[in-house]
Amino acid sequence: KVTEKSTDIPLPGVNVVIKGTTTGTSTDFDGEYQIEANSGDILVFSYVGYQSVEIPFTGGATLNVELAEDAAQLDEIVIIGYGTTTKKDATGSVEAITSEDFTKGNIVTAENLLNGRIAGVSINTSGAPGSGSQIRIRGGASINGSNDPLIIIDGLPISNDGVTGSRGVLASINPNDIDSFSVLKDASATAIYGSRASNGVIIIVTKKGKSTFSATYDTQYSFGEVTNTIDVFSGNEYRDLVRSQPINGTTIDESLLGGANTNWQDEIFRNTVSSQHNITMQGALFKVLPARFSFGLVNQEGALRTSEFERRNLSLALNPKFFDDHLKVSLNANLAFEDNRFADAGQIGAAMRYDPTKTVYDPNSPFGGFYQHRDGNQVANGTTNPVAQLLQRTNLGDANRVYGNLNFDYKFHFLPELRAVINLGYDKTEATGLDTRDRLQATTDQDILFKGERRNNSQKRTNELFDGYLNYKKDIDNIGLDLTAGYSYQKFTNEGVNGRNLTDPLSVDDFYTDPDVVLIGFFGRANVTLNDKYALTLTYRRDGTSRFSKDNQWGDFPAAAFAWTISDEDFMKESKVFSNLKLRLGYGITGQQSITEKDIFLNRYRSGRTDSQFQFDNEVIQSLIASEINPDLKWEETATIEMGIDYGLFDNKVSGSLNFFQKNSTDLLFTASVPDGTNFSNSIIQNIGELQIQGLEFSVNTDVINTDDWKVDFNFNATLLDREVKELALGQDVRTGGISGGTGNNIQIHREGEAPNSFYVFKQLYDTNGNPIEGAYADLNGDNVINDNDRYVKENPGANAIFGFQSNIIYKNFDFAFNLRANLGNYVYNNVRSSRAQYELLLDNAVLGNIPTSVLDTNFQRTSDVITSDVYVENASFLRMDNITLGYTFNDISKLLKSVRVWGGVQNVFTITNYSGLDPEVTDNDSDLTLTLGIDNVVYPRPRTVLVGANIKF
Amino acid sequence: CTDDLNITPNDDQTVLSEDLFEDEAAYKQVLAGIYANLALTGTDGAGSSNLKNIDAGTSQFGRVLLYTQTLAADQMIWSYENDPGTRELQRNIWTDQNPLLLGMFSRAHLSIALANNFLRETTDDKLNSRNVSESTRSEIVEYRAEARLMRAMAYYYLMDLFGKANFADETTPINAIPEVYERAQLFSFIESELLAIESDLVNPRQNQYGRADKAVGYMVLAKMYLNAEVYIGENRYSDCITQCEKIIAGGYALANNYLHNFMADNNTNSALNEIIFPIVSDGVTTQNFGPTTVMINGSVGSLEVNGAEVGVGAAGWGGALRVRKQFAQLFDGAFANDDRNTLISANRPIDIADISDKDTGYIIQKYSNATSTGGFGVDQTFVDTDFPLFRLADVYLMYAEAHLRGGGGSATTALGYLNALRTRANNPVALTSTDMTLDFILDERSRELHWEAHRRQDLIRYNRFTGGNYNWAWKGNGSSGIALPAHMAVYPIPSASLASNPNLTQNLGY
């Protein structure tokens, strides 16, 4: 019997040959084999992906063999666009990470399996349960266009646009179903995806059906706690402060003070309990049809009260083969049911603001027994009770998603070197939402006061794909050929309704239907190798998009790459140090068309919504207003040049790569001014400007110790990034980075010669004691007037260097893993302090309001005097331990039960930073992460989570 | 199937121009779009905007007009100075980066673009090719005149505020780099346009409410002529008198009650006789953060919490708007009981030493979301009150001023007009001809027309805006006022607009 070494699973199809003869057999379904051999013969057991074993036959009826995986060999298959290649032949910058290497811990969404693992890839996830992430590969490639990478699941590129009622595009995917990620970083690897490839590509492959039976059950429970909140005054401190008035100029009516000591942040946050369960079964249906079935259940509580995330996943993979394996069919079908209750993250800000001398409840209150600042039954202007706002609102969102693909891979009978592949993909999400505000919820909006509000929303997105390509692969003497050519069609639709307020008879539904987005591509790739040492890849894609006018809708995206495996040259072959050394050079052009605007090239008019009409003679007329138009819009193009070295030392015990890249994006899709009076806006999206990103990536993976008892490995990666705006429309600055505190304030700027989103602030002046002088700024242009012309660029939100480090240590049945991440040189504008820590805010309109205790450091009085000061731009470099886990595996417990692994871990272990805010990694509470790059408004805190779990294999 | 790339809009709010005009009713709707640009900022609610780089609400035409003409002068203070642009505007320390100036410049030019578009879509060739019916064609003659009037009015405000504008007419292609007209060119263009369209416009008071008639054209001309010395250095006061007479001959009458002009039902009450052109606002159908919504919510006092009286939330916007001392003093003595005096001064010092202290300085209660019959507007934030951009009282005052400046007309008539305003305001003091001086008229204009977006223009005409002839609280960023340099009589061209049109040059001094 032949079994797999680490799992004891029987291996079918293992070749068993008597060495030096042609006599042989292969193992059957249960790994059993029979062979006649003489004593002294040597039996050779070989199986793809496993290390071959030679065993001298010494007689005896049975010979059981364990085969171990051949890591080096497994690594060789690399998934690339429309096909695979071997690691050796790969010419582009592609990094793969498989299920064995995934980050472990409280993994709820797929992208976090990758967090910190790959040089050049950064992932920033908010603390909200199941929330989406901002994923950046090599810093993106655009300013106004999308910087999100193209994500492809089993050949189906998915839309990066979110859906009402869902937490994010990857929120409905069960990480447990993912087999591998392949990250395509440089243009020579991504250009096969042409118009969508500029920000890199992440190819996700899900687990496939297998012939051997196995079943696993995974479960984990996690317990979360918010460990850090913004320091505001306690009730007693607040009373003392107010009674010490006038406070730096503010006088307050002390009679407004209450007697309570309420920590409102404690009131809105909670300790959470969450669970995950996954059941997976694999095996051959009807003995012939390899199949995999999984069921996953996630139940997660958010740290903010009432916030909840539940997801149920059903997934089925069937992988039959027909006609002597000439036709391989694979079907992946997935159903995901996501049930959310959203909590208004704005209440985190309200909790910092709310008067700490007031109680949470007030039996006399007409607002459901919650204390409110009020005048009888009217709510006084000012913040409303955050606990009431959370508990008296039920904002539900359900997203049901069906997605999957059907893939036919046919190897021609008459020409087995030629394959035809057809891939059909489908992805549909239907979401509904019901947002109910209690009748007794406090509001200054007289239209809903004591009526409440109830709104139904719904949305439907679809994504259909047809891909077909031919692949020809043949070795002719010392030349290897791998040729691919194909066609791709994809269509996205989106429609929905923002529902009316059901308690208001005047209210009306707002229906919307987006224009379809259609993408069509023709692609080809030639991969030629010579003597297994020199590899050349040429790629070409011609892409069409419905986003541009007929004249501009087609774009051409070529790429070329060359690789030279130096270690296979004669002069290196004997090297004891270098087991692998490969030099790569690549160049390619990729495109960008992912913009919000889908039909801006058309001559359109838009009629007003029911509340945006006009009146003639007191009668409503539905006015029609011409919409902004740009018929000349076209692709943004990114030219990438890459030089890389892949190395392996000491029999590949140490391996990794070093890459240098430069990306130049031209014709940036950029929303910029147009001359007033000749368009129907003052600013439209156009092709303007140039962005350059340069970077250096380094990674090293080592097996430090690899003995029977001890296995120690670590992975380290580092990325240096530099982003610079090279050119903007007519050289003009573009203001960006909206902040809170006033309406429409911007704190950032895009300026030629600077990084995008650089902070644009006034230079603070200090007194002789080193304390900032309120409202006193340097007159940088020397014109004796302090005005907007005196602002200057101070740093930017992008990290100069990003590091990831993780290690796995296995001792006998114990396993231990942790990972660390660090960012250096990333700056954050502390909008929490800039818009809150001023004494005038002790008055919240006519009532009292709390402010951060950091006001004691600055003694600032007025927000408007200081909000654009450079004191709020802080270095937010950090070192963070995301996860640490420890596990123990019990093997061979019984015939039925193969193994049980129990484990425990901590997520968000620690963060070391000088940043004064809550978290140096700023995310947005909404999904639109790009808008608040580096601006710390109020972040959903990332709780520290303790996890326990078990993995049971049958 | 590469034809799938040629998409068309799917949304029922969006129509392609080639499909739109199959329905002849569309012409009137597109005309309504030109008018709507004065009231709305976008097509999808009060928070939507077809302009960028400025907050949607603060890009509303009437709002930025109010900011540039009233907030920048001596009548008004905005408490929330961290709202971008407000601090610089009300303290007269603006730069070309000011978003409110961008809003004004871009919004007025959008009116021009929309009018040009309408004119392009209604040429005889286009109407012939679409076989438009005779009855629609006769209406389109009026529509085209109105579109040209709205375009001329937009150029008038740009001429007044910025001294120059991008010049585009219906022959200028979309996305072209336009040429630039200086003040004198704009003056003669507007004048020739208004004279040319006079016969095609509907007679005064005969058009639908909300649409412009001949009197609106006369009004723009009258204002241009009154200020012609500022714009082009010419004395055109007699032309001003002529235009004023034409308006008055149109059959307008003062509203029975001064405050009717500023109430939720000013589209139906006696103000209907007085208002020559409104910017329409409606709490249900035409929601906007325009001047009336801002002034009614904004002037609710921080201490008084008097929102319920004016038909909005009790605390309104918590004391966003107050008045400056020099304006408040215009209502001293004999004006204590004048209807135009809506000051609320109890428990409030008249001085505003600290702009963010919402308890200092008087507040007023001129505009209201209440109706003349004791009801209220339907919505408690978005008011029903239309903004009276032009009204008869202004014509009376212009007539008197132009007369005093040597434009002819009759002194008796002028005095009669001034006394009519007094009588209507229930002010017992009748004026005599010796009271009728230019200085008096400037003050009387402030009492009658305050917070109606006229003040900066009036002060410039009287040479009291720049320089040190008259320093009001916070002028030039000093709490008791500092002289302004002469170049501030026009605003700077917004930097974004400057950058996108190489033909534009910055105004001198900026």
Interface residues (C-beta under 8 A of the other chain):
Chain A: G249 D375 Q378 A380 N381 T444 D445 Q446 D447 Y489 K491 E495 L506 D510 F511 Y512 T513 D514 P515 D516 V517 V518 I520 G544 T545 S546 K550 Q553 K598 D599 L602 N603 R604 Y605 R606 S607 G608 R609 T610 D611 S612 Q613 F614 Q615 F616 D617 N618 V620 I621 Q622 S623 L624 I625 A626 S627 E628 I629 N630 D632 T671 A672 S673 V674 P675 D676 G677 T678 N679 F680 S681 N682 S683 A729 L730 G731 Q732 D733 R735 G741 G742 T743 G744 N745 N746 V785 N787 D788 N789 E840 N845 A846 R862 T863 S864 I867
Chain B: C1 T2 D4 L5 N6 I7 T8 P9 N10 D11 D12 Q13 T14 V15 L16 S17 E18 L20 A26 K28 Q29 V30 A32 G33 Y35 A36 N37 A39 L40 G42 T43 D44 G45 A46 S48 N50 L51 K52 N53 I54 D55 G57 T58 Y80 E81 N82 D83 P84 R87 E88 I93 T95 Q97 N98 P99 L102 F105 S106 H109 L110 I112 A113 L114 N116 N117 A165 N166 F167 A168 T172 P173 I174 N175 A176 I177 P178 Q208 Y209 G210 R211 N267 T268 V280 D282 V284 T285 T286 Q287 S302 V305 G313 A314 A315 G316 W317 G318 G319 D354 S356 V378 D379 Q380 T381 S495 A496 S497 A499 S500 N501 P502
